[in-house]
């Protein structure tokens, strides 16, 4: 990401521990980001509704409205702002559930500051990287397959339920599938390329996104035609 783009990025820190919040704001501002903070989930929701942010650093355990519920509400409202979730060490279920409800990445407390800053910057530039990838479908125009189409710019798609807004993860999985038609894509590859979590202990965290995509693009999701399972490995996309 260029310095100019990074300087323009707006980050919201949602953390009820005042010392942690102040430290995050200070260090993010040193990196050139414009940073605001919220101490609870309801305040954060109001701020996000009132202004556009490029990244949300979201603690799981918050008063009023916890991080999981906040993330769910954002995704339900078709707000796909990248979310970097902060979760306590020793709570692996938090990580899995956070990814299921729409978080893009996570950092475990107590976190290494350099790692957190690197992950934040990675989320901010990920979409730009995806657009610049060679060999895949165009990032802007609609890409059609079967009876459907996907617009990688607007995140809209024609589905069996009509035109809907896809989530960021759904878009990125479909971008990878469309770039590799007829090829077997392992769950580990999806975790590495889409979730950027190549060593996650549970590769099946991708399955919820696959279920959602089948509901969008399969006439009969129990007998898929486009998104096929390869037992014990992953999936194969048939346009």
N, C-alpha and C positions, 0 to 999 in steps of 0.2 A: 504494500500500500504506500502510495506516495505521501510525503510529509504534508502536502496540502490537504489530501483526502483525510489523513489521520487527524489533522488539526480541526477539521470540520465535524468530525464524528461526535455525536452526543451520546453520553452514557448515563444511565440511571443506576445508582447503587441502592439496593433495597436490603437493608441490614439494620437490625434493632440494637446490636451492640455498638455503642457510640464510638468506642476506641477503634474497633475494626472498620466501621464506616468512615471515620475521619482518615484513617491510614489509607484506605482504598481511594478515597477522593483525592487525597494529596498526591499519591503516586500516579494515578491516572491523569491528573492535571499536569504533572511533570512530563508525561508522555505526549502532551499536546491535545488531549481530549477535552471537550466541554462536559463537565460532570455535575450532576445533581444527585441528591440523596433523599431517600424516604425511610422512615423508621418502622413502618408497618405496611401490610399488604393493601389495605384500603387506601391509604395515602398514595401508595405507588400506583394503584389502578387509576386514581383520579389524575395523577400527573401524566400517565401514559395516554389517557383519553384526551387530555388537554394539549399535548405536544407530541411531536414525532421524536423518537429516540432510535439510535442505530444499534444499541446493545443494552440489555438489561442484565446486571449482575444481581442474582436473586437468591437470598438465603432461604432455606427450606422452612426453618422454624421461626415463624413470625407471629406477633400478636394480631388479633382481629381477623386476618385472612392469611392463611399460610401460603408458602411459595408454590405448592402443588396446585392449590385451587386458583391462585392468581394466574399461573401459567395456563391452566385449563380454560379460564375465562378469556384470556387473550386469544388462544387458538380458536375457541368457539366463535369469537367475534371476527375471525379472519385477520387477526393481527399476527403477522409472522416475524416480528422483530426478534432477532437472535437472542436467546436466553442462555446465559452461563449460570448454572445452578451451583450454589455453595451448600455442601452437606457435611454433617459431622462424621468424623472417622468412626468406623465400626458399624455403619449403617448401610450395608450394601443394598438393602431393599429400597432405600431412598434413591439410590442411583438409578436402579432399574425402573422404579415408578416414575421418577422425574423424566427419564427419557420417553416413557410411554405417554406421559401427558403433554409432551411437546418441547421439553428442554433440548437445546442443541448440544450442550456439552456440560461438564461438571468439574468442579475442583473440590477436593476433600480438605476440610479443616482439621488441624491447622495447616494452612496451605503455604507453599513456597511462592513468594511474591513474584519471582521471575517467571515461574510457570504460569501463574494466573495471568500476568500481563501478556505472555506469549499466546495463551489460549484466547484471550480477549481480542488481540490483534488478528489472530487466525480466523475468528468468527466474522470480524468486520470485513475481511478481504475474501472470504470463501466464495461468495457469489461472483465476485469479479474473476476469480480463478476459474470457476466453472464456465463462465462465458468465454474465456480465452482458450479453453481446452480444445485441442484439435481432434478431429475424427469423430466427434459427437454430432448430435442434431443441432440445428441453429438455435441460438439462445433467444432470439427475438421472435421470428415468425412462428406461426402455428405449425406443428408437426402432426401429421395424420397417421393413424394406423387402424385397420379394421373399420368399425363404424364411428370411431372417435377421433378427437384431436386434442392437443395440449398446446397452450401458449406459454412458452417458457419466460416471457417477459412479464405478462400480467398474472401468471399462476392460475389462469382460468383453464377449464377443461370441459369438453363435451363428454357427458357420461350417460349412463342409463337412467339417471335421475335428473337429467337436464344439465345446464351449464352450472358448474360449481367452482369454488375456489379451493385449490389444493394447498396442503400445508407445505412448508419448505422441505421437509423430509420426503414427502410424497413426490414432489417435483424432482428432487435430486436422485431418488431411486429410479424414477422413470427416465431421467436423462441418461443414467448409466445403462439401463435396460435398452433404450433406443440406440445407444452407441454400440451395443454388443448384441444385436439380434441373433437368436438361435444358439447363443453361447451359454454355458453353465456359469452362473455367478454365485460363488460361495457366500454363505452368511458372513464369514470372516472378511471377505472382500467388501461387502456392503458396510460392515462396521468400520473398516479402515477408510473407505473412500467417501462414505456419506456421513457417518457419525464421527469419524476421525478417532475411533477408539479400537485400534487393532488388537489390543490385548484384553478387551473386556471379558470377564469370566463367563458371561452368558450370551452367546451369539444369537440366541433366540429373541433378543430385544427387538430385532428387525421384523419379527413376524406380525406384530400389530399393524405396521405400515403396509405389509403385503395384504393382510386381510382387508384393510381399507381400500387399497388399490383394486382388489378384485371386486369389491362392492361397487366401485365406480365403473370399471371397464369390462366386467364379465356379465353376459346375459344371465348366466347361472353360475354364481360364485362357488357352488359345490362341485361344478364340473368345468373348471377354467379352460379357456381356449388360448388366452394370450400369456398369462403368468402361470407357468407350470412349476410344480414342485419337483425337485430332484432329490430323492430320499437320501437323508444323511449328509447332504452337501449344501444345497441352497435352491436356486431357482433358475429357470430358463425362460426367456421372453420370446414369444412368437408373434410378430407383427400381424 
